[in-house]
Amino acid sequence: MADVSTHEDVPLPADKVWSVIGDFGGILRRSHEALRKSGANLKHVVVFSDGDPAPPPDTLLAGMRADRITVSTVLISGHAGPD
C-alpha cells in the first residue's frame, strides 16, 4: 500500500484511511484535527475522488476555513455521462 502520510509531522495512518472514505466529512475531519496541531505555515488537503462520497458538513468547512486550512478536490473518472 502507498504511503498515505499527509506530512511527515502529521501522518494519517493507513489503517484509518479506508474507514473514512464513505463521505468527505470523515477524511476532512481527521485532516482538520491533524493539521490544527501542525506548526506548518501552509496547511492544505488534496482530496482525490470519483465524486461518490457525500459532501462534508458546512460547519466542518467553516472550522477549517477559520484555522486557515485549504482544500482542493480532484475528480477522477466521475460517473456523469456525456450529456
N, C-alpha and C positions, 0 to 999 in steps of 0.2 A: 504494500500500500504506500502511496506517496506521502511525503511529509505534509501535514496539514497545519503546521505552526503558522500563526498569524504574524509572529515576530519572535525573535529569539528570547525576548523578555516576557512575552505574553503568549505562551503556547496554548493551542486548542487541542486537547488530547484526541487522538484518532478514535478512541473508543466512544467518544461523546458525539462525534460529528454525525453519525448515521441516526442518532436518536433525535436530532433536531431539524431534519430536513423536510418534515411534513408541512411546515409553514415557515415563512420568513421570520416570524416573531421569535421562534426558538433560537435560531442561529444568531440573529441580531441581538437578542437579549444577552446571550453568552458573550458575544463580541463586545457589547457595550460594557458589561461587567468587567471583562478583562482589560479593555482599553482605558477605562476610567482609572484603573490602578497604574497605568503606564505613565512614565515621565517623558514619553516621546513628544516632540514638538508637533508632529503630524500624525494624526490618527485617522486611518481610512480603512474601510471594509469594502472588498470587492466580492459580490455575490454572482456566481455563475449558475444559471438555472434554465430549465425548459419552460418556465413560466407557470408550472402547475401549482406550486405551493401557495397557500393563502397569504395575503399581504399582512405585514406587521401592524400592530395597533398604532394609531396616531400618537398615543401617549408615549410609546417607546421611541418613536421617531423624534418627538419633541424633546425627550430626555437626551437623546444622542446629539441633537442639534445644540442643546444647552451646554453639553460637555464638549462641543466643538469636534465631534466625530462625524466624518462624512462617509457616505455610502454611494457606491456605484453598482449598478446591476448590468449584467450581460446576458442577453437571451441567446440560448444555444438551441437550435432546432426546435422552435416552438411548434405548437400543434395547429396554428392558424393555417387555413387553406389559402390558395392564391387569390381569392376574392377578398 
